Amino acid sequence: MGRTRTYHWDDPAILAEAAGRMAGIDFLRALQAGRLPGPPINHTVDFSLDEVEPGRAVFSLRPGEEHYNPIGSVHGGIFATLLDSAAGCAVQSTLPQGVAYTSLDLTVKFLRRITMDTGVVRAIGTVVSSGRRTALAQAQLVDAADRLLAHATSSCMLFPVPATQA
């Protein structure tokens, strides 16, 4: 018997426009507080931004069947999505108004299996270093006992927001 899941999202252009008009930390805090709609990926995977401060972002997810791969555990793409979000938003939290970022790479190390029995997991991203054109961030995926489940590093390219979005 099949299972279904329904979700909705708002126009992502609203976020793109807001991101160009705000400092990164202000944008992320507006997302966290619900003053801006969540991005579609948050609704698709069903994870949330729980904490944000300059140079740090924390996301959480309660694993469900909808996250499983064919062998009965959470798919590595879910790990990577959480880690990429945490690392990228940690970088975004340091950016001034008019500057954006995009991930150049993401290196993930999977250390433990995750299932629904794992309970809530958190992806904690921090900025390692930042320059004028690039930033390096890392993220750790942990369970409720702070056991390390996965680790990632990400290089991000920094660039000016196009004038039409600023």
N, C-alpha and C positions, 0 to 999 in steps of 0.2 A: 504494500500500500504506500503510495507516494505521500510525501510531505510538501507543504507549501510555506512560503514566507513572503510577506508583502512589506514593502517599504516605500517611502517617498523622499523626494529631495527638492530643494529650491533651485532656481536658475543660478548656475555657478558664475555667471557674468556679474552678479551682484557682489560676490566675493572678490573677483578680480579687480573690479573698480574700487572697492573699499581698500584693498591691499595697497594700491598705488597712492592713496590719499592719507595713509596713516603710518606711523612708525611701526615696525614689526611687533614690538611688545604690546602696543595698544591694539593692534589688529587681533593678535592672539587672545588677549584678555576680553575683547568684544565677542570673539567666537565662544570662548569658555563661558562667559556670562549669558550667552544666548541673545545678545544684541545684534548679532549677525547670524545668518543661517549656517548650519554645518555644511561642509563640503560633501558632495555626493559619495565619496569613498567612505566617509564616516558612517553613512546610512547603509551602504552596500555591505560593509564588513561588520558594522555595529560595534564600533569602538568609540571612545570619548577622550577628549582633552581634559585632564583632571587638574594639572598644575602647570603654571608657566611663570617664569621669572627670567631676568636677563641671563642668557646663556644656558638655559635649562628648560626642558619641556617633558611632561609625563603624560602618557596615554595609557588607558586600561581597556581590557577586553575580557569578557566572560566567554570562554570557548564553548561552542555549540556544535551539533552535528553538521550544521551548514558550513563549518570551517574544515571538515574532515577531507583527507585524501582517500584513495582507494584502500589503504591498509589500516584505516581506523584511528588515525591520529590527525592533529591539526596540520594542514598543508604548510609547507615551508614558505609559500607565497604570503600567507597570513603573517608569519614571523617577520618576513622581509617588509611587508607593508607597515607593520607597527614600528619596526626599527627605523625604517626610512622616514616615517612621519615624525618620530621623536627626534632623530638627528637633525632633520631638515628644519623642524620648528624651533629647535634650540638655536640654530643659526639665524632663523628669521627673527627670533626674539631680540637679537642684537643689532638689527638693521635699522638705519634711519629711514624716515619717510622718503619715498622716491627711489629706494634701492630694493631690488628683488633678488631671488636666488633660484637656482635649479640644481638638482643633484647631478653630479658628473659621474659618480660611481657609488656603489654600495657593495661592501664585502661583508658577508654574513658567515658566522660560524654557528652551526646548530649543535647544541650540547646535550639537550634532553628532549625527550618526547613530551608532547602536550596533548592531553585529552580533556573531555568535559570534567573528569574527576580532578584535574589539576586545579580548578577554580580560577578565580580572577588572576590575570597576569598583567604586569605593568611594564611598559617600555619607557625607560628613563634616558633621555638624550641630553648630552652636554657638549658645549663647544670646546674643542681642544686648542685651536688657534684660528686666527682670522687676519686676513690681510685686505688689500684694496680690491683684489679680483677673485680671491678664493678663500674658502673657510674649510676647516677640517672639524668634523664632529664625530662623536662616538655614541653608541646607545647600547644599553643592556636590557634584556628581557628577563624579568624575574617573576617568581611566584610569590604567594602570600608569606612564605617563610624566607623570602629574599634569596632563594636558591637561583643561581644563574642558569637560565634556560638557553639563551643565545646571546651573541654579541655581534656588533657591527661597527664598521667605520664607514664614513661617507665624506667624500670631497664635494664641495658645492661651489658653483660659479656664481659670483656676485655681479649684478649688472644694473644699470639705471632703468627704471620703469619707463616705458614709452610715454611721451607727453600726453597722448590720448587717454591714458589711464591715471595720470597723476592729478 
